[in-house]
Amino acid sequence: MPMYQNDDVDPAVKTLEARQDEILRRLYELKAAVEGLTKTVTTPDADMDLSLSSLSSSPTTTTTAFRGMANLDSLLGKDLGSLRDIVINANPARPPLTLPVLHSLLCQRYQVLSTVHVHSSVSAVPPQLLSCLGPRHADSYTRQRFQLGLTLIWKDVPKLQMKFSVQNMCPIEGEANVARFLFRLLAPYPSDPATATLVDSWVDTAFFQLAEGGAKERAAVLRTLNGALGRHAWLAGDEPSLADLACYCCLLQACPAASAPANVQRWLKACDNLGLFGPVQPMLQ
């Protein structure tokens, strides 16, 4: 048997220590996953049969768009030391294009632990949808380091559903309403009632006429968009807002950008220059 002097350590011991560290790391990841699923299944209308390893994202370089201040305590209730969990059910046949954009913006403001699961009601999900919330976070097994948890479940649902970690909360349904909720975590709605009404009007127009309307409705919306963008650079003020985010995503989903009128084309390029909509393109494939 070889002898080791002074501070030398048997290589076999080092190997065992490395294996132990790896096992502990995996146990922490498993613990985090179980805690996340526990919070998921304690919400109303819980999903019991989830699968797929977690994915998460971390804060990235901030952007000057969508500026404002939001307080998680005032919006979601006082933090009692546990992670605030938001659970979203989405149908992969109709992926919500606003979600990865809003998720990216949330990651610029907060420490967000993001996970993606597949429900048993869905047979297959394209890889770009499984990775729509970004790469796995190195610290995903330590939930206490994060301020906000966002769990996306690809599931056979008629419309987008969102549940927050409050036992008696009814689900929020529809991408328009979910987008409004998430955007308020970034910045408050405009204080001017006329501007706030204008934002809401464009959001409804985007989801109910552009995304779900027929050819005539879409053509009418494009004419209205073209007129509005001929007068202003953005849809609801001097800076981009939820109105621009919603209309951009729904327009890409509804019709080819190349067929849009001149002012809309210019606005689409301005939106692209914001650097916020990169996550949208893979979801359109």
Phi, psi and omega in degrees: 000130183292146179255141180238130185256163177053236184263011180295142180241137178304128178305328178297324178293318178300319179297317179296321179296319179297319179295321179297317178299319180294320178296317178297320179299316180293326177294320177297318178297317179297319178299317179296319180296318179295319179298319179296316179293327178298317178293326179295312186282352175268359174275161180300150178054048189291155178257117186267338188246076181256150177214165177104139180289157186282151173234148179209165183229160180237166179302142179242185180300132184284158178240159180277350180285153177057051180282155179152174181238137175225144182247118183298323181297318181287330183272321187245001182096161182298139178281122179259022178097354179255157182290134175281117185254132172244126181246127182238127173260127182224146179270124181296342176287339178225070185296136179283106185291334180289335187297310180295331177291311179295323177299316179298319178293321177297323180292337176284335184262323186231167168276110187247126173262112187249136178225149178237132178231162175240127179279153182293346178285352180248129184278324182207143179231128180301148182303324182293335176279328178292332183253017187291343178259014173096182184284165179295137180276137183297332183254026186295343181274356178245084186299333184292347179279352186250153179266331189218137174248132178234114181250121177255125179243116175282118190211154178281087179238150181292328178210163181302137179232142178227135176231138176256160188283061173234125190304320187258020182273131174283150180296146169270129185243147178096136183297326180300314182288322177296318179298320177299315181299310183293323181294328178292342173285345180265316184200148178291157175296158179305139180287335178285121183301324181293318179292318179298319178295321179297317177300311181299321180297316179293323179297314178296318179300319181298310187278328185263338180248313178289309186283324187245351184280171177278184184298320180293319179296318180296319179297321179294320179295319179299320178295318179295317177301315183299319178293315181296320182281349171283339180263330183221153180289327181236168190281337185217050178132195184275351181230157176296149183221185176301331178299315179292319180299313182294314182294322179299309183296316182290327178294317178297327181283333189268324186203158179297134181298330183294338182271359182285153177297169189301311181295325178292321178299316180297319179294320178300319178294321178296321177296316179300323182290345177291338180075020183260340193257015177303319180295345184285318187303314179299331182285345179273350184285000000 
